[in-house]
Amino acid sequence: MAWTWLVLSAVSAVVDWTATWFSKPRIMYAAKPATLIFLIMATYSGTRWQDEMLFYGIGLVFCLLGDILLMMRARFFILGLASFLVGQTWYMAALNQTPLPSNPLAYAGGLLLVLAAILPVGIIYKKIRSRNGPRHLSIAVIFYGLIEGLFLVSASLTLYKDAWLPSHARLMTLGAALFVVSDIVLGIDRFDRPIAHGRTVVPVTYPLGQMIIAAAAIQHALG
């Protein structure tokens, strides 16, 4: 049953992307949250949110809230950002239920990923400050970038954990990377400079990342 919900999530994501491409906001406002709702159903029906899957489930709920808030007026942007931050924190809690790896290569690679995630955030921060943007927004962006970098590292560390099958770990890392890419594209497009097709890249990378994360988590939970 979980895979049926995942398929429905994929269909909803395609509808959302199509609505964005053709500027159909009413369809987009329905399809975007539906994608996450279907993922919530997928994780629950497949695992009943046992053990660490409860953390993934809570994370998805906060990401759904973030999606809804970002579709509302600009004044809700900070709340949306906070919701995604909390969601990724829950994802990290789920990913760190198993012992950390002892392989030093895992942390060397993790450091590179943190830098790759934080550098674009620095660009966005400078742009906000140069435009005399509100200080609380620039601080929130920096803090969000830090949490997001740690989330990406937590996902990449599964590649070196004995508790994770390599195929599941690769999926989880790919999903987290797509999630981060979508946020970076969104941030640069919104605060720095327009990115070619940036408004259509995000509706592809973000839901795809979330679906891959959910699929990897379900597979890992079921063994």
Salt bridges, closest charged atoms under 4 A:
GLU52 OE2 - HIS220 NE2 3.80
ASP189 OD2 - ARG199 NE 2.55
ASP192 OD1 - LYS127 NZ 3.63
ASP192 OD2 - ARG193 NH1 2.60
